[in-house]
Amino acid sequence: MHIIDLDARAVRASAELVATATAADLSKPTPCLGWTLYGLLAHMTTQHYGFAAASRGDADPATWKLLSLGDDPVRAYLESADHVIAAFAADGVPERAFPLPEFRPEPFPAEQAVSFHLVDYVVHAWDVAKTLGAEVTFDDDVLDAAHAVAAVVPAGPVRVVPGAAFGPVVPWEGGSRLDQLVAYLGRSPVWPA
């Protein structure tokens, strides 16, 4: 399943960025409203383990409880990235249903579930890059897949309810395809301005 390869590339891009973070960086604000880099990494780590569990059919909501990153948050994140890449690459994953209790009670087909993870990690890699003052780029096929997923994310009032996965659309024209993607999903491409 091609989406698994695309997702792994997005996760690896996030890991390469996170690997450069210092202890001082962990308290920096991120484009994710209210989250420091530590908070973002805790969310990302938890999501990796949650999606990996879902790939094995685990529907336990406790799997999605926010994790502590321990004494070495960067290492904790890198381990979670390796874990989800390996979980998605396991035999039989493309044929499995993924229970994602955060989204709905019924499981999702593997391709759709992995596509959710993909768009998240393209955007979260961008979040980490912005936080660190770095750049991140993706090949066109990764961006094509992320844009296809984003295109079906509802806009409007659903984006302002508590716990919404994405903020309201930020009006944006021009710029890169990554800028267009993050703007559609509620981030300002010129963050922190």
C-alpha positions as CSV (number, residue, x, y, z in Angstrom):
1,M,0.0,0.0,0.0
2,H,1.7,3.2,-1.3
3,I,0.2,5.4,1.5
4,I,2.3,3.5,4.1
5,D,5.5,4.5,2.3
6,L,4.3,8.1,2.0
7,D,3.4,8.2,5.7
8,A,6.8,6.8,6.7
9,R,8.5,9.5,4.7
10,A,6.4,12.2,6.5
11,V,7.2,10.6,9.9
12,R,10.9,10.4,9.1
13,A,10.9,14.1,8.2
14,S,9.4,14.9,11.5
15,A,12.0,12.8,13.3
16,E,14.9,14.4,11.5
17,L,13.6,17.8,12.7
18,V,12.9,16.6,16.3
19,A,16.4,15.1,16.4
20,T,17.9,18.6,16.2
21,A,15.9,20.0,19.2
22,T,17.6,20.9,22.4
23,A,16.3,20.9,25.9
24,A,15.9,24.7,25.6
25,D,13.7,24.3,22.5
26,L,11.1,22.2,24.5
27,S,9.6,25.3,26.1
28,K,9.2,27.2,22.8
29,P,5.7,28.0,21.5
30,T,4.5,26.1,18.4
31,P,1.9,26.9,15.7
32,C,-0.4,24.6,17.7
33,L,-2.3,27.0,19.9
34,G,-1.4,26.6,23.5
35,W,1.3,24.0,23.0
36,T,5.0,24.2,23.6
37,L,7.3,22.0,21.6
38,Y,7.2,19.5,24.6
39,G,3.4,19.5,24.4
40,L,3.4,18.9,20.7
41,L,5.9,16.1,21.0
42,A,3.8,14.5,23.7
43,H,0.8,14.6,21.4
44,M,2.7,13.3,18.4
45,T,4.3,10.5,20.5
46,T,0.9,9.5,21.9
47,Q,-0.6,9.5,18.4
48,H,2.2,7.3,17.0
49,Y,1.5,4.7,19.7
50,G,-2.2,5.0,19.3
51,F,-2.1,4.5,15.5
52,A,0.4,1.6,15.9
53,A,-2.0,-0.1,18.4
54,A,-4.9,0.5,16.0
55,S,-2.9,-1.2,13.2
56,R,-2.9,-4.3,15.4
57,G,-6.7,-4.0,16.0
58,D,-6.4,-2.6,19.6
59,A,-9.4,-0.5,20.4
60,D,-8.5,0.4,24.0
61,P,-9.1,4.1,24.5
62,A,-6.4,4.1,27.2
63,T,-3.9,3.7,24.3
64,W,-4.7,7.3,23.4
65,K,-4.0,8.8,26.8
66,L,-1.4,11.5,26.6
67,L,2.0,10.1,27.4
68,S,4.9,11.5,29.5
69,L,8.1,11.8,27.5
70,G,10.3,11.0,30.5
71,D,13.8,12.4,30.9
72,D,14.7,12.5,27.2
73,P,11.7,13.8,25.2
74,V,13.6,13.8,21.9
75,R,14.6,10.2,22.3
76,A,11.0,9.3,23.3
77,Y,9.7,10.9,20.2
78,L,12.2,9.2,17.9
79,E,11.4,5.8,19.4
80,S,7.7,6.4,18.9
81,A,8.3,7.3,15.2
82,D,10.3,4.1,14.7
83,H,7.5,2.2,16.4
84,V,4.7,3.4,14.2
85,I,6.7,3.0,11.0
86,A,7.4,-0.6,11.9
87,A,3.8,-1.2,13.0
88,F,2.5,0.1,9.7
89,A,5.0,-2.0,7.7
90,A,4.0,-5.3,9.4
91,D,2.5,-8.1,7.3
92,G,-1.2,-7.9,6.8
93,V,-1.7,-4.2,7.8
94,P,-3.2,-3.1,4.5
95,E,-6.1,-5.6,5.0
96,R,-6.8,-4.7,8.6
97,A,-9.5,-2.4,10.0
98,F,-8.1,0.3,12.3
99,P,-10.2,1.2,15.4
100,L,-9.8,4.9,16.0
101,P,-12.0,5.7,19.0
102,E,-11.0,9.4,18.9
103,F,-12.8,9.7,15.5
104,R,-15.8,7.3,15.6
105,P,-16.9,4.0,17.1
106,E,-16.6,2.0,13.8
107,P,-13.1,1.1,12.5
108,F,-11.6,2.6,9.4
109,P,-10.1,0.8,6.4
110,A,-6.3,0.7,6.7
111,E,-5.6,3.0,3.8
112,Q,-8.0,5.7,5.2
113,A,-6.6,5.4,8.7
114,V,-3.0,5.7,7.5
115,S,-3.9,8.7,5.3
116,F,-5.2,10.5,8.5
117,H,-1.8,9.8,10.1
118,L,0.0,11.0,7.0
119,V,-1.7,14.4,6.9
120,D,-1.1,14.9,10.6
121,Y,2.6,14.3,10.3
122,V,3.1,16.5,7.2
123,V,1.5,19.3,9.2
124,H,3.2,18.4,12.5
125,A,6.6,18.3,10.8
126,W,5.8,21.8,9.5
127,D,4.9,22.8,13.1
128,V,8.2,21.5,14.4
129,A,10.2,23.1,11.6
130,K,8.5,26.5,12.3
131,T,9.1,26.1,16.1
132,L,12.8,25.4,15.5
133,G,13.3,28.1,12.8
134,A,14.0,25.3,10.3
135,E,12.6,24.3,6.9
136,V,10.9,21.1,5.9
137,T,10.1,20.0,2.4
138,F,8.2,17.0,1.0
139,D,8.2,15.3,-2.4
140,D,5.2,16.0,-4.6
141,D,3.7,12.6,-4.0
142,V,3.6,13.1,-0.2
143,L,2.0,16.5,-0.7
144,D,-0.5,15.2,-3.2
145,A,-1.7,12.6,-0.7
146,A,-1.8,15.1,2.1
147,H,-3.8,17.5,0.0
148,A,-6.3,14.7,-1.0
149,V,-6.9,14.0,2.7
150,A,-7.2,17.7,3.6
151,A,-9.7,18.2,0.8
152,V,-12.3,16.1,2.7
153,V,-11.7,17.7,6.1
154,P,-14.9,19.7,6.8
155,A,-14.5,23.5,7.2
156,G,-16.8,25.9,9.0
157,P,-18.2,25.7,12.5
158,V,-16.8,22.1,13.1
159,R,-13.3,23.7,13.2
160,V,-14.1,25.9,16.3
161,V,-15.6,23.3,18.6
162,P,-13.4,22.3,21.6
163,G,-11.1,19.5,20.6
164,A,-11.3,20.1,16.9
165,A,-8.5,18.4,15.1
166,F,-7.9,21.5,12.9
167,G,-8.4,25.2,13.3
168,P,-10.5,27.4,10.9
169,V,-9.1,27.9,7.4
170,V,-6.6,30.7,7.2
171,P,-7.1,32.7,4.0
172,W,-3.9,32.3,1.9
173,E,-2.9,32.6,-1.7
174,G,0.4,31.9,-3.3
175,G,3.3,30.3,-1.6
176,S,4.2,26.7,-1.7
177,R,1.8,23.7,-1.7
178,L,2.9,23.0,1.9
179,D,1.9,26.6,2.8
180,Q,-1.5,26.1,1.1
181,L,-2.0,22.8,3.0
182,V,-1.2,24.2,6.4
183,A,-3.4,27.3,5.8
184,Y,-6.3,25.1,4.8
185,L,-5.8,23.2,8.0
186,G,-5.8,26.3,10.2
187,R,-2.1,27.4,10.5
188,S,-0.7,30.7,9.3
189,P,2.1,30.0,6.8
190,V,3.9,33.1,8.1
191,W,3.7,31.9,11.8
192,P,4.7,33.5,14.2
193,A,3.7,36.7,12.5
